[in-house]
Every structure is written in structure tokens, then in C-alpha cells.
Amino acid sequence: LKPCSPPRPRRISASHRACLISRYNFIYAKERLEAETCLRRFICDLETVQRIIYTAVVESFRAAKMAFWKVKINVKDTLTICHKGGPSSLEVAVLDYIACHKDLYDVCCSVREVLCAMNKNPKIPCAGQVDFGVISCLIRELCCLAFSMQTLIPPLDISFGIDGECFNKSMYYRSFDSDFTAPFVAYHVWPALIECGTVVVKGEVVTKK
């Protein structure tokens, strides 16, 4: 960490936020499907493949947020020494510093954590049998994106979905192979993106009776 290195002024956050949301949409529209294609070489069942990718998203955000929390503590300790303003301005300075110095984040460590968590996940039928490293590029992108989203005020996060929950049309789209009359979520394909509890980008689920 470079002590007292002046952070850039609070960036045009609306623009930065829009770029991160756009990136999330791009990963969903393109890189998610590429990851599906990679996994389908080893797993025939589409539901299992989609559950694996959904788990990868959830675990990537979890690992990135934990890493961000650790980096933030270290940066705050360093900037406190030379910071002249109050607590709120220190918070902004810390977030700007982290956003400026992306090399503070050891994304490779997060990717390893995600792969380890997926291999131990009891909800994935083939955990421990398939090398989830084939989608490590997707996991890396998700970790980097999730980490950057924590530098926003307020931060962006993903929804927490539970199989069997009631379908919420304000939070999710139904997948093409859903039963459109079913009121319950069979499983999640992609999480919604939220900001302070408000849905920014809808996720995708499969509904079945």
C-alpha cells in the first residue's frame, strides 16, 4: 500500500455505476453462455449446469466482498494517518483509493476460494467429480466485477435466492423452459442485481409445478 497517495476525486459515480451494470449484463448475456458450453462437454443435464453457474456467481460475490472488507481495513488504517477530514470523507477517500489501485485485490486467491467452495457444495450433484476450473475465466470476471461494485456508494450486490420461493416478477424473469403458470421457483439461473434492496437488473429463474 502506498501511504497517503492522493486518491482521485470521487469519480462520476453515475457513469462508473452504469459501466459496472453494463458489465454485469454482458457477463449474463455472453460469458455465462460460454461457460454453459464449456460445462456441457462434461455434464449433459442443463439444470445441473445452470445450478453450477449460479453457485459460481454467488460464491464469487461472497469471496470478492470478503476480500474487499480486508483490503478496506488496511487502506483505512494507512489513510487515517494523514487524513484531515471527518469519518465520512475518510470513507470516500478509502473507496476512491481502492478503486484507483485495483492491484490491491488478489483475485487469484478469490478464484481459488470459489473453486474450493464449489467442490464442497452439497447442492451441486457432481461436486468433486467435475473440474470447475473450466469456468475459472467466468469466476475471475465475476470476482473483479463484484469487488469493483463495493467501491460504489451505495454498493451493488446480488439477490439471495432460495429454491422453492414464490416467483417474484419484479425480481426475476422466467426462463424459456419454465412452466409459466407455476408460482414457485424450481431453481435459479442468474441472480438479480440490487442496490439498497431495490432491483437494478432482474435475474432469471426456472419455475415448475
Salt bridges, closest charged atoms under 4 A:
GLU31 OE2 - ARG23 NH2 2.68
GLU34 OE2 - LYS30 NZ 2.42
GLU36 OE2 - ARG32 NH1 3.25
GLU47 OE2 - ARG51 NE 3.01
GLU47 OE1 - LYS208 NZ 3.98
GLU59 OE1 - ARG62 NE 2.77
GLU91 OE2 - LYS72 NZ 2.44
GLU91 OE1 - LYS76 NZ 3.13
ASP96 OD1 - ARG10 NH2 3.10
ASP96 OD1 - ARG11 NH1 2.76
GLU141 OE1 - ARG23 NH2 2.46
ASP157 OD2 - LYS65 NZ 2.81
ASP163 OD2 - ARG51 NH1 2.78
ASP163 OD1 - HIS188 ND1 3.46
GLU165 OE2 - HIS188 NE2 2.56
GLU195 OE2 - ARG17 NE 2.84
